[in-house]
Amino acid sequence: MSTSGLQVDGARSKIVATVGPACDTVEMLVELIRHGVDVFRINAAHGTQADYAMWLEKIEQARQITDIPVGTLLDLSGPKIRLGRLAQDPLEVEAGQELTIVRGEQSTEPMQLCSNYGKLIDEIKVNDSIMLADGTISLKVKSKTKDVATCKVLTAGTIRSRQGINLPGVTLSVSAMRPEDVQNAIWGAKNEIDFISLSFVRSPQDVATLKDLLQTMDSKALVIAKIEKREALERLEDIVEAADGVMVARGDLGVEIDVAETPVAQKRIIQVCREKLKPVIVATQMLESMHTNRRPTRAEASDVANAILDGADACMLSGETAIGKFPAEAVATMDRIMVFTEQLLRDQPAPGRMKKFDRVHPITSAVTFNAANIAEAINAKLVVVASRTGGTAWIKSKQRNYIATLGVSDNEATLRRMSLFWGIVPHRISNIDNPQKLLEEVITWGRVQNILTIGDRVVFVTGTGVIDNTHNLLVVHEVGAS
């Protein structure tokens, strides 16, 4: 939503939209922002760094036109195992047929598969399941030799080159970050990407590896751990603790575990993220039918609503905006569902005592937490949180307070990071170090935008400068006559 016209009754939940051919013009990106996009996702599984740079340039142009500091998320593809080039492509298979898997990335016979993972045959065992094409085709390993695995087809379908391979229950030795992931992460750090997500995370060490790499590049990007493996669920608390945020990547997760388990797994992931004060994005097939239709199914609308009711900070659109026929309609639809769903949450009791949050000074935590309580008690129109790094706005977002909140900063990177924080509208201020000037600038802006009028109360959270690196000043201001 536009910072030049804050919609105080707009959705507090955030929308992440994937860029692609369906939105490859600046004009379409602008339209998506105006319909509610907060963060644009660049999928590193497709394209080159030249393509990513092109997207960044267009996104920056859209920021300039809308004056909205939307964030950017670079989604590293991670150790995704894929089929190689098939001798027969596409290959139609029927239940009961046998296929062989051979080493290398090129097959030579029609009923022969290959992969980009050199250790695949070494690490699968007899009776293991192999899922292809997002889980629509199922194979079972019947026998194997040093270089060939023979599999029985359990589910008919069409197999194509480069389709993904999922191995439910199989422990792989593949590294969390391939060489191309490292290079893409370095590119993201150099180009001030705001969020970098790591696919197929299996342990907190995977997260630490990416964080260490970014730290060597002096990058402030937040690391998002994608939960899409059973191993990740088994170490969920540790992974969430290590990451800056989490993505519930339901596509591969729904193949790696029983699809019947996925809704419960989603709820558990969101709950752990809420307990540890980490933002969480729910992703994959949220409005899938809007690839080709202007309206979603009722089940899809309920899916988005349930993610919000569970406590998700954001929902993500993938193919709907990247390759779908109706990218703007998909964003607008998701935004409307969020607005209506959040009405159910407004009367829920506020959380109790604020949990310890190591990103900010404990004084800042206490002041920010109580600012929201004061704002509710006096029926304030607006809460304004000054933030140099985004940590204070992060705390405010985890309170789930429905009073409209501006996260103000004079740092562009901080504003973009705040774009993922639930309920926070990032707003550029020329100087956050002078509390009086900050107050005057926000009140003047609010009057011009017809957001604030005489008698409205605004709660400000900022610092006095007396105690370094803290927000130790809470001001309640009542708007007077101009």
C-alpha positions in Angstrom: 0.0 0.0 0.0 1.3 3.4 -0.8 3.2 5.4 1.8 1.8 8.5 0.0 -1.7 7.5 1.0 -1.6 5.1 4.0 -4.7 2.9 4.0 -5.3 2.6 7.8 -7.9 -0.1 7.1 -5.7 -2.0 4.6 -4.3 -5.5 5.1 -1.6 -5.9 7.9 -0.4 -9.2 6.4 2.2 -8.9 3.6 2.2 -10.1 0.1 5.3 -11.6 -1.6 5.0 -11.8 -5.4 7.3 -13.7 -7.8 8.5 -11.8 -10.9 8.5 -13.4 -14.3 7.3 -13.0 -17.9 3.7 -12.1 -16.8 4.9 -8.9 -15.0 8.1 -8.0 -17.0 7.3 -4.4 -17.5 7.8 -1.5 -15.0 4.1 -0.6 -15.6 2.9 -4.0 -14.4 5.3 -3.9 -11.4 3.8 -0.6 -10.5 0.3 -2.0 -10.8 1.2 -4.9 -8.5 2.6 -2.6 -5.9 -0.5 -0.5 -5.9 -2.6 -3.6 -5.5 -0.7 -4.6 -2.4 2.7 -6.3 -3.2 5.2 -5.6 -0.4 8.2 -7.8 -1.5 9.2 -9.0 -5.0 10.7 -12.5 -5.2 13.4 -13.3 -7.8 13.6 -17.1 -8.3 17.3 -18.0 -8.8 16.2 -21.5 -10.1 15.4 -19.7 -13.4 17.6 -17.3 -15.4 21.0 -15.8 -14.9 22.5 -13.0 -12.9 22.0 -10.7 -15.9 18.3 -11.5 -15.6 18.3 -10.8 -11.9 20.0 -7.4 -12.5 17.3 -6.6 -15.1 14.6 -7.3 -12.5 16.3 -5.2 -9.9 16.5 -2.3 -12.2 12.8 -2.5 -13.1 11.8 -2.9 -9.4 13.8 0.2 -8.5 12.1 2.1 -11.3 8.7 1.0 -9.8 9.9 2.1 -6.4 10.6 5.5 -7.7 7.3 5.8 -9.5 5.2 4.7 -6.5 7.4 6.1 -3.8 7.0 2.8 -1.9 10.1 1.0 -0.6 9.1 -2.6 -1.7 11.6 -5.2 -0.7 13.4 -7.8 -2.8 13.9 -11.5 -2.0 16.4 -13.7 -3.9 15.3 -17.3 -3.6 18.4 -19.6 -4.0 17.5 -22.8 -5.7 19.6 -24.9 -3.3 20.4 -28.6 -3.8 17.4 -29.3 -5.9 17.8 -32.7 -7.5 16.5 -32.8 -11.1 16.3 -35.2 -14.0 18.8 -34.8 -16.7 18.1 -34.8 -20.4 15.9 -37.7 -21.4 16.4 -39.7 -24.6 12.6 -39.7 -25.0 11.1 -36.4 -24.0 8.3 -36.3 -22.9 8.1 -39.9 -21.6 4.7 -41.3 -20.9 4.7 -44.0 -18.3 2.0 -46.4 -17.0 1.6 -48.0 -13.6 3.5 -51.4 -13.5 6.2 -50.4 -16.0 9.8 -50.5 -15.1 12.3 -47.7 -15.5 16.1 -47.6 -14.9 18.1 -44.8 -13.4 21.7 -44.4 -14.7 24.6 -42.2 -13.8 25.2 -39.0 -15.7 22.9 -36.2 -17.0 22.1 -37.7 -20.3 20.1 -40.9 -20.9 20.5 -43.0 -24.1 17.4 -45.2 -24.0 13.7 -44.4 -23.9 12.9 -46.0 -20.5 16.0 -44.6 -18.9 16.2 -41.7 -16.4 19.3 -39.8 -15.3 19.9 -36.9 -12.9 22.1 -33.9 -12.1 23.1 -35.5 -8.7 26.0 -37.8 -9.2 25.5 -39.7 -5.9 21.8 -40.5 -6.5 22.3 -44.2 -7.2 24.7 -44.5 -4.2 22.3 -43.0 -1.7 19.0 -44.6 -2.6 18.1 -48.0 -1.3 15.8 -50.9 -2.4 12.2 -50.0 -1.5 12.8 -46.3 -1.4 10.2 -44.1 -3.0 11.1 -41.6 -5.7 8.7 -38.8 -6.6 8.8 -36.9 -9.9 6.9 -34.0 -11.3 5.9 -32.4 -8.0 4.8 -35.7 -6.6 2.4 -36.6 -9.4 4.5 -39.6 -10.5 5.7 -42.2 -7.9 8.4 -44.8 -8.4 9.7 -47.6 -6.1 13.2 -48.8 -6.2 13.2 -52.6 -6.9 16.9 -53.4 -7.3 20.2 -51.6 -7.8 23.7 -52.3 -8.9 26.8 -50.0 -8.8 25.6 -47.9 -11.7 21.9 -48.7 -12.3 18.8 -48.6 -10.2 15.6 -50.4 -11.4 12.3 -48.8 -10.4 8.7 -49.8 -10.7 6.2 -47.1 -11.8 3.4 -46.8 -9.2 1.6 -43.8 -10.6 1.2 -43.1 -14.3 2.0 -39.7 -15.8 4.3 -37.7 -18.1 8.0 -37.4 -17.3 10.0 -34.5 -18.8 13.7 -33.5 -18.8 14.7 -31.3 -15.8 11.7 -32.2 -13.7 12.3 -32.2 -10.0 13.1 -35.4 -8.1 12.0 -35.8 -4.5 13.2 -38.6 -2.2 11.0 -38.8 0.9 12.8 -40.3 3.8 16.2 -40.5 2.0 19.1 -38.8 3.8 21.3 -37.1 1.2 24.9 -35.9 1.6 24.5 -33.1 -0.9 25.7 -29.7 0.3 23.1 -27.1 1.3 24.7 -24.6 -1.0 25.9 -25.5 -4.5 28.6 -23.4 -6.1 25.9 -21.5 -8.1 24.1 -20.8 -4.9 27.2 -19.3 -3.4 27.8 -17.1 -6.5 24.1 -16.0 -6.5 24.3 -15.1 -2.8 27.4 -13.1 -3.4 25.6 -11.3 -6.2 22.7 -10.6 -4.0 24.9 -9.2 -1.3 26.7 -6.9 -3.7 23.4 -5.7 -5.1 21.7 -5.0 -1.7 19.1 -7.7 -1.9 16.9 -7.4 1.2 16.1 -11.1 1.9 17.9 -14.2 0.7 16.1 -17.5 1.1 17.8 -20.9 1.3 16.1 -23.9 -0.2 16.0 -27.4 1.3 17.4 -26.4 4.7 18.1 -29.5 6.8 19.9 -28.1 9.8 20.8 -24.8 11.6 24.3 -25.2 10.2 22.9 -24.7 6.7 21.5 -21.4 7.7 24.8 -20.5 9.5 26.7 -21.2 6.3 24.7 -18.6 4.3 24.8 -16.1 7.2 28.6 -16.4 7.4 28.9 -15.9 3.7 26.8 -12.7 3.8 28.6 -11.4 6.8 31.9 -11.6 4.9 30.3 -9.4 2.3 29.0 -6.9 4.9 25.5 -7.7 3.8 22.5 -6.8 6.0 20.2 -9.2 4.1 17.9 -11.2 6.3 18.2 -15.0 5.8 14.9 -16.9 5.2 15.0 -20.7 5.8 12.7 -22.6 3.6 11.1 -25.6 5.3 10.6 -28.3 2.7 12.3 -31.4 4.1 11.4 -33.9 6.8 14.8 -33.3 8.3 13.9 -29.7 8.7 10.7 -30.5 10.6 12.8 -32.7 12.9 15.1 -29.8 13.8 12.5 -27.0 13.4 13.1 -25.1 16.6 16.8 -24.9 16.0 16.4 -23.9 12.4 13.9 -21.1 13.3 16.3 -19.9 16.0 19.2 -19.7 13.5 17.2 -18.0 10.7 15.9 -14.4 10.4 12.7 -15.7 9.0 11.1 -18.8 7.6 9.2 -19.8 4.5 6.7 -22.7 4.6 7.5 -24.1 1.1 4.5 -26.3 0.7 5.3 -27.5 -2.8 8.3 -29.8 -2.0 7.2 -30.2 1.6 4.0 -31.8 0.5 6.0 -34.3 -1.5 8.7 -35.0 1.0 6.0 -35.8 3.7 2.5 -37.2 3.3 0.3 -34.5 1.8 -2.1 -35.2 4.6 0.5 -34.1 7.1 1.1 -30.7 5.4 -1.6 -28.6 7.0 -0.6 -29.7 10.5 3.1 -29.1 9.6 2.2 -25.6 8.4 0.4 -24.8 11.7 3.4 -26.1 13.7 5.9 -24.1 11.7 3.9 -20.9 12.1 3.5 -21.4 15.8 7.2 -22.0 16.4 8.0 -18.8 14.4 5.5 -16.8 16.5 7.1 -18.1 19.7 10.5 -17.1 18.5 9.4 -13.8 17.0 10.4 -14.6 13.5 8.5 -13.6 10.4 7.0 -16.5 8.5 5.8 -16.7 4.8 3.4 -19.3 3.6 4.1 -20.2 0.0 3.1 -22.4 -3.0 -0.2 -22.8 -4.8 -2.1 -20.3 -2.7 -4.2 -19.1 -5.6 -3.1 -21.7 -8.2 -6.2 -21.6 -10.3 -5.6 -17.9 -11.0 -2.9 -18.9 -13.5 -5.8 -19.1 -15.9 -8.8 -17.7 -14.1 -9.8 -14.3 -12.9 -11.3 -15.8 -9.7 -9.8 -18.3 -7.3 -11.6 -21.4 -6.0 -13.3 -21.2 -2.7 -10.8 -23.7 -1.3 -7.9 -21.4 -2.4 -9.5 -18.4 -0.7 -9.9 -20.4 2.4 -6.3 -21.5 2.2 -5.1 -17.9 2.3 -7.5 -17.0 5.1 -6.4 -20.0 7.2 -2.7 -19.0 6.8 -3.6 -15.6 8.2 -5.7 -17.0 11.0 -2.8 -19.3 11.8 -0.5 -16.3 12.3 1.5 -16.0 9.0 3.2 -12.7 8.5 3.0 -13.0 4.7 1.7 -15.1 1.9 3.5 -15.7 -1.4 2.3 -15.8 -5.0 4.5 -17.9 -7.3 3.4 -18.7 -10.8 0.2 -16.6 -10.3 2.3 -13.4 -10.8 5.3 -14.9 -12.6 3.6 -16.7 -15.5 -0.2 -16.4 -14.9 -2.6 -14.6 -17.1 -3.9 -12.3 -14.3 -1.1 -11.2 -12.1 -2.7 -8.0 -10.9 -6.0 -9.7 -10.2 -4.2 -12.4 -8.1 -2.5 -9.7 -5.9 -5.7 -7.7 -5.5 -7.6 -10.9 -4.6 -5.1 -12.0 -2.0 -5.2 -8.5 -0.5 -9.0 -8.6 -0.2 -9.0 -12.0 1.4 -6.4 -10.7 3.9 -8.4 -7.6 4.8 -11.6 -9.6 5.4 -9.8 -12.3 7.4 -8.0 -9.9 9.6 -11.4 -8.5 10.8 -11.8 -11.8 12.7 -8.6 -11.2 14.5 -9.0 -7.6 15.6 -10.9 -8.4 18.8 -8.6 -11.1 20.0 -6.8 -10.4 23.3 -3.3 -8.8 22.9 -0.3 -11.1 23.8 0.9 -11.0 27.4 4.4 -10.2 28.5 6.8 -9.4 25.6 9.4 -12.1 25.1 13.1 -11.4 25.1 14.3 -10.2 21.7 18.1 -10.1 21.3 18.1 -7.8 18.2 17.4 -4.7 20.3 18.2 -3.3 23.7 15.8 -4.5 26.5 14.7 -0.9 27.1 13.6 -0.6 23.5 11.7 -3.8 23.8 9.8 -2.6 26.9 9.1 0.9 25.5 7.9 -0.5 22.2 5.7 -3.2 23.8 4.0 -0.7 26.1 3.6 1.9 23.3 1.1 -0.4 21.7 -0.8 -0.9 24.9 -1.0 2.9 25.4 -2.1 3.4 21.8 -5.0 1.0 22.3 -6.0 2.5 25.7 -6.2 6.1 24.2 -7.7 5.0 20.9 -4.7 6.4 19.0 -5.0 6.9 15.2 -1.4 6.0 14.5 1.7 4.5 16.1 5.1 5.8 14.7 8.2 3.7 15.4 11.6 5.3 14.5 14.1 2.6 13.5 17.6 2.7 12.2 18.1 -1.0 11.6 14.5 -2.2 11.6 14.7 -4.1 15.0 12.2 -1.8 16.8 9.7 -2.1 14.0 10.3 -5.9 14.1 9.2 -6.0 17.8 6.2 -3.9 17.1 5.1 -6.2 14.2 5.1 -9.3 16.4 2.6 -7.7 18.8 -0.2 -8.1 16.2 -1.6 -4.7 17.2 -4.2 -3.4 14.6 -3.6 0.3 15.1 -2.0 1.6 11.9 1.8 1.7 12.3 4.4 3.6 10.5 8.0 2.3 10.6 10.0 5.4 9.9 13.6 5.6 8.9 16.1 7.6 6.9 17.8 4.4 5.8 16.5 3.0 2.5 17.7 -0.6 3.2 15.9 -0.5 6.6 12.7 0.6 5.0 12.9 -2.2 2.5 13.5 -4.8 5.2 10.4 -3.5 7.1 8.3 -4.3 4.0 8.1 -7.9 5.3 7.1 -7.0 8.9 3.4 -7.6 9.6 1.4 -4.5 10.2 4.3 -2.1 9.5 4.1 0.5 6.7 7.6 1.7 5.9 7.8 5.4 5.5 10.8 7.6 4.6 11.7 10.4 7.1 14.5 12.9 6.5 15.9 12.7 10.0 15.0 10.3 12.9 17.6 11.6 15.3 15.6 14.7 16.3 12.4 13.7 18.1 10.7 17.1 17.7 11.5 17.3 14.0 10.4 13.7 13.5 7.0 14.5 15.2 6.5 17.6 13.1 7.3 15.9 9.8 5.0 13.0 10.5 2.1 15.2 11.6 2.5 17.5 8.6 2.6 14.4 6.3 -0.5 12.9 8.0 -2.5 16.2 7.5 -1.5 16.4 3.8 -2.6 12.8 3.3 -5.9 13.3 5.2 -4.9 10.6 7.6 -4.7 12.9 10.7 -7.0 15.6 11.8 -7.6 17.8 14.8 -7.9 15.7 18.0 -6.3 12.6 16.6 -3.7 11.0 18.9 -0.4 9.7 17.7 2.0 7.6 19.7 5.7 8.0 18.9 8.5 5.6 19.9 12.0 7.1 19.4 15.2 7.8 21.3 16.5 10.7 23.4 20.1 10.1 22.6 20.9 9.9 26.4 21.2 6.1 26.3 23.0 4.9 23.2 21.3 2.5 20.8 18.0 2.5 22.6 14.4 3.8 22.0 13.8 5.3 25.5 11.3 8.0 24.6 7.5 7.5 24.3 5.5 10.5 23.2 1.7 10.8 23.0 0.8 13.7 20.7 -2.6 15.1 20.1 -3.0 16.8 16.7 -3.9 20.5 17.1 -5.1 23.2 14.7 -2.6 23.8 11.9 
